[in-house]
């Protein structure tokens, strides 16, 4: 995945603000280091390069960390990119390659027909030999149109965004004792999240900000990185991410439904997007996938 991200800027001819600065998981209590060691053992089993950090090593690598920190771990290949720039660049390059986007068009029904599928939408019908279900949290509803049950759920979460501040944090920052993810963009903005739940508006069904989650998320950020206290919050936005009970991706062909494919990567869809999309494209084209999906995907029996 990391190699794909490194080459994407040249492929789409755009600055996606891809920065590979490494990721740091910070512990503020000694017992958390035992949890971190267990996590590193699992990650190493999958070939990930991770390193334990003593308190002194952590503060040398990340001087912005709280003095209360006792240690952590470091993964040098973790990085970040700007989703606002990446999404627009992907779409532009896809259109240049011949893709056609139908925006704001509701999928009303999907049925299997001879030689493929027929999609009925608010803008007319579309016939296709193959269909890729990458509808995120709504993917389960799409699958049900063909009588397929898939355990993809939607979770409303929210993220806090600050005004730009001087460069402080070059890593992706996580906390062992707090629900937190923290990173700084190229223009100095701090993005503060960690999967804190948002609410759902009972009238519209859209996700809306939960003030309690916002406050607790900001508290956690300040405990782990005290400099966050000097930043001004400018907005908090809510969205829906897809998730699976076993946290495994759902990638591959649907058993018994030739030509129908799934592409869901729970929780980290943006990060894993290029790799899961490449794998799905290879499967759609009948090629051998670049990764062993039987090892990672819950669709082990798919063909």
C-alpha positions in Angstrom: 0.0 0.0 0.0 2.8 2.4 0.9 4.5 1.9 -2.5 1.2 2.6 -4.3 0.8 5.9 -2.4 4.4 6.9 -3.2 3.8 6.5 -6.9 0.3 7.9 -7.1 1.3 11.6 -7.4 3.2 10.9 -10.6 0.4 8.7 -11.9 -2.4 11.3 -11.4 -0.1 14.3 -12.0 -1.0 16.1 -8.8 0.4 17.0 -5.4 -1.6 14.8 -3.0 0.5 15.9 0.0 1.8 12.4 0.5 4.2 12.5 3.4 5.8 9.3 4.9 6.9 10.6 8.3 6.1 7.5 10.3 3.5 6.7 12.9 3.9 6.9 16.7 1.8 5.1 19.4 2.3 6.8 22.7 1.8 5.2 26.2 1.3 7.3 29.3 1.2 4.4 31.8 3.6 1.5 32.2 1.0 -1.3 31.8 0.1 0.1 28.4 3.6 -0.9 27.2 2.6 -4.5 27.7 -0.4 -4.0 25.4 1.9 -2.3 22.8 4.3 -5.2 22.9 1.4 -7.6 22.1 0.3 -5.4 19.3 3.8 -5.3 17.9 4.1 -9.0 18.0 0.9 -9.3 15.8 2.1 -6.6 13.4 5.5 -8.2 13.0 3.8 -11.5 12.2 2.3 -9.8 9.2 5.7 -8.3 8.2 5.3 -4.8 9.5 8.4 -3.0 10.6 7.8 -1.6 14.1 10.1 -0.6 16.9 9.5 -0.2 20.7 10.5 3.2 22.1 11.7 4.0 25.6 10.6 7.3 27.2 13.8 9.0 26.2 13.7 7.6 22.7 10.1 8.7 22.3 10.7 12.3 23.5 13.8 12.5 21.2 11.8 11.4 18.2 8.6 13.3 19.2 9.6 16.2 21.5 6.0 17.5 21.2 4.8 14.5 23.3 3.7 15.0 26.9 6.2 14.7 29.6 3.9 12.1 31.2 4.6 9.7 28.4 6.4 6.5 29.4 7.2 5.1 25.9 5.6 3.8 22.8 6.3 2.3 19.4 7.2 3.6 16.0 6.4 2.5 12.5 8.6 4.3 10.0 6.4 3.6 6.9 3.2 5.2 8.1 2.2 8.3 6.3 -0.6 10.7 5.4 -2.1 12.3 2.3 -4.7 15.0 1.7 -8.1 13.4 0.9 -9.5 16.6 -0.5 -6.8 16.7 -3.1 -6.5 13.0 -3.6 -10.3 12.5 -4.3 -10.4 15.3 -6.9 -7.2 14.1 -8.6 -8.4 10.5 -8.8 -11.7 11.6 -10.3 -10.1 13.9 -12.9 -7.6 11.2 -14.0 -10.4 8.6 -14.2 -12.4 10.8 -16.5 -9.4 11.3 -18.6 -9.1 7.5 -18.9 -12.8 7.3 -20.0 -14.7 6.9 -16.8 -18.1 8.5 -16.6 -19.5 9.7 -13.3 -23.3 10.1 -12.6 -23.5 12.3 -9.5 -26.5 12.6 -7.2 -28.2 9.7 -8.9 -30.1 7.3 -6.6 -29.7 3.5 -7.2 -33.3 2.3 -7.0 -32.9 -1.3 -7.9 -30.3 -3.8 -9.2 -31.1 -7.1 -10.8 -29.2 -9.9 -12.5 -30.1 -10.3 -16.2 -28.7 -12.4 -19.0 -25.2 -11.4 -19.6 -24.8 -9.2 -16.6 -26.9 -6.7 -14.5 -29.5 -4.0 -14.9 -29.4 -1.0 -12.6 -32.4 1.2 -12.4 -31.5 4.8 -11.2 -33.2 8.1 -10.8 -31.6 9.0 -14.2 -32.5 6.0 -16.1 -31.2 2.4 -16.5 -27.7 1.1 -16.9 -26.7 -2.3 -18.2 -23.3 -3.8 -17.2 -21.5 -7.1 -17.5 -19.8 -6.5 -14.1 -20.7 -4.5 -11.0 -18.4 -3.5 -8.2 -20.2 -2.8 -4.9 -18.1 -0.1 -3.2 -21.1 1.8 -1.6 -19.5 2.1 1.8 -21.9 2.0 4.7 -24.8 1.5 2.1 -23.1 -1.5 0.6 -25.3 -3.9 2.5 -28.5 -2.4 1.0 -27.0 -2.7 -2.5 -26.1 -6.3 -1.9 -29.6 -7.1 -0.7 -31.0 -6.0 -4.0 -29.5 -9.3 -5.4 -30.4 -11.3 -2.3 -26.9 -11.2 -0.9 -26.3 -10.7 2.8 -23.0 -9.0 3.7 -22.1 -7.8 7.2 -21.1 -4.2 6.4 -22.3 -1.6 8.9 -22.3 2.2 9.0 -20.8 4.1 11.9 -21.2 7.9 12.3 -17.9 9.4 13.6 -16.5 12.9 13.7 -13.2 14.8 13.3 -12.0 18.1 14.7 -10.1 20.6 12.6 -8.0 23.5 13.9 -6.7 26.7 12.3 -3.2 26.4 10.9 -0.4 26.5 13.5 3.4 26.4 13.2 4.8 23.0 12.2 4.9 20.8 15.3 3.9 17.2 14.4 5.4 15.4 11.5 4.2 11.9 12.5 0.8 10.2 12.7 0.1 10.2 16.4 -2.0 7.6 18.3 -2.4 7.0 22.0 -2.5 3.7 23.9 -4.6 5.1 26.7 -6.9 7.4 24.8 -9.1 7.3 21.7 -7.0 9.5 19.5 -5.5 10.0 16.1 -3.7 13.3 15.4 -1.8 14.7 12.4 -0.8 18.0 10.9 -1.4 18.9 7.3 1.0 20.7 5.0 -0.7 24.0 5.7 -0.4 23.6 9.5 -4.0 22.5 10.2 -4.3 19.9 13.0 -6.8 17.0 12.3 -7.9 15.5 15.6 -10.0 12.3 15.6 -9.9 8.7 16.8 -13.3 7.3 15.9 -15.3 9.3 18.3 -19.0 8.7 17.7 -21.2 11.3 16.1 -25.0 11.4 16.3 -27.7 10.8 13.7 -30.3 13.5 13.1 -33.7 11.7 13.6 -35.4 13.9 11.0 -32.8 13.7 8.1 -30.9 10.5 8.9 -27.6 12.5 8.4 -24.8 12.4 10.9 -24.4 15.4 13.1 -21.7 16.5 15.6 -21.9 15.2 19.2 -20.6 18.0 21.5 -19.6 15.5 24.2 -17.4 13.5 21.7 -15.9 16.8 20.5 -14.9 17.9 24.0 -13.5 14.5 25.1 -11.5 14.1 21.9 -9.9 17.6 22.4 -9.1 16.7 26.0 -7.4 13.5 24.9 -5.3 15.4 22.3 -4.1 18.0 24.8 -3.1 15.3 27.3 -1.0 13.5 24.7 0.3 16.6 22.9 0.1 19.6 25.1 0.8 22.1 22.2 -2.7 21.3 20.9 -4.0 23.6 23.6 -2.7 26.6 21.7 -4.6 25.8 18.5 -8.0 27.3 17.7 -10.8 24.9 16.7 -12.5 26.1 13.5 -14.9 23.2 12.7 -16.0 19.7 13.6 -17.4 17.5 10.9 -19.3 14.2 11.0 -19.4 11.4 8.5 -20.3 7.7 8.2 -17.6 5.1 7.8 -18.1 1.4 7.0 -17.1 -1.3 9.4 -17.2 -5.1 9.8 -17.6 -7.1 12.9 -14.3 -8.9 12.5 -12.6 -5.8 11.1 -11.6 -7.7 8.0 -12.1 -6.2 4.5 -14.7 -7.6 2.2 -13.0 -7.8 -1.2 -13.7 -10.2 -4.0 -16.4 -11.8 -6.1 -19.7 -12.7 -4.5 -20.1 -16.5 -4.5 -22.9 -17.6 -6.8 -23.1 -14.2 -8.4 -20.7 -14.1 -11.3 -19.7 -10.6 -12.2 -20.6 -9.0 -8.9 -17.7 -7.9 -6.7 -17.3 -6.3 -3.3 -14.7 -3.7 -2.3 -15.0 -2.7 1.3 -12.1 -1.9 3.6 -13.4 -1.1 7.1 -12.4 1.9 9.1 -9.3 2.8 7.0 -10.9 3.0 3.6 -8.9 6.1 2.5 -5.6 4.7 3.5 -6.2 1.3 1.9 -8.2 2.7 -1.0 -5.5 2.4 -3.7 -4.5 -1.1 -2.7 -8.1 -2.4 -2.4 -9.1 -0.7 -5.7 -6.1 -2.2 -7.5 -6.9 -5.7 -6.1 -10.6 -5.3 -7.1 -9.7 -4.1 -10.6 -7.4 -7.1 -11.1 -10.2 -9.5 -10.0 -12.8 -7.8 -12.3 -10.3 -8.2 -15.2 -9.7 -11.9 -14.4 -6.1 -11.3 -13.4 -4.3 -12.7 -10.4 -4.6 -10.1 -7.6 -1.5 -8.4 -6.2 -2.3 -9.5 -2.7 -3.5 -12.8 -1.2 -7.1 -11.9 -0.6 -7.8 -15.2 1.0 -5.5 -14.1 3.9 -7.2 -10.8 4.5 -10.7 -10.8 3.1 -13.7 -12.3 4.7 -14.8 -13.6 1.3 -12.5 -16.6 1.4 -14.6 -18.7 -0.9 -15.0 -16.1 -3.6 -13.9 -16.7 -7.1 
